[in-house]
């Protein structure tokens, strides 16, 4: 997606060979018009498929995911992140590891919001090792629902998440695929 | 706002005299079309004013706030919430108390995203005691920017936040004002 790649080139900050900072338009300050175009682009990429719900993870996933849900005219669910949690019967819980922050988080979704047979589109801002995405997929499947697609705003293709998700049989559409952050430069695939 | 009041009556769950649960359309599962209409209504209520940025607090404020920012065609900033934080020079930090969760949170905004003279619209999902809203206002003002308006999706008017904000000279526009949750029933003002 050209507008997104242009924005990343212009405003993204390469902190090191693994970390791209996009806090000026995606995960702290947010460009709402770009998010709308991101949402519309996801819907175009998955044209022909039917989705009952969009699922993302708080907080940075919410902006692109709600624009996708708005375009599809279906509800958005955002999974909650917790450091630790007492078990509650009414929640689906999965533990996921964040390589960036080096912590385990529990992500939760209220059981009442996922029903067997529903077709769910997962949207997230970043894909690196795929931990969060696999966690959301496990929750969807344990509810008897289906992961009908995965839409990623920025894929760090030099990390293993995208490959692992595709190997597991999921369809992944990433709007910007980064091959390398070497030399303080963003190189797209 | 009638569509919002209808949704609250239909899908809101009164847990007790102080707590209204709206996790089926606002703060866990989200109705994107209703959020768009909420954003458009805020812009209508503040017609004639100019805003440079919209500010909210993660996570539940993001959905209504990004639709407001989209309608205004200005950037959204979402403040981050932390349990505790080592002091960082590049961040504005304010401590706010959550009466609901009975914890102190630190809320932060990167200094580079607020400039002196900017006119900021604060948007939040709930207003109860006003702690989070006052925290955001203190950050805006310590940056030399101005709180030009405060837009609230659901105001619990029987708690003191709205009155305190108005006494402090802020203009508050709330789309649903709840006078009472007594008798397991939502009574609007």
Interface residues (C-beta under 8 A of the other chain):
Chain A: X23 X24 X25 X28 X29 X30 X31 X32 X33 X35 X36 X58 X59 X62 X63 X66 X67 X69 X70 X73 X74 X75 X76 X77 X78 X80 X83 X109 X110 X113
Chain B: X23 X24 X25 X28 X29 X30 X31 X32 X33 X35 X36 X58 X59 X62 X63 X66 X67 X69 X70 X73 X74 X75 X76 X77 X78 X80 X83 X109 X110 X113
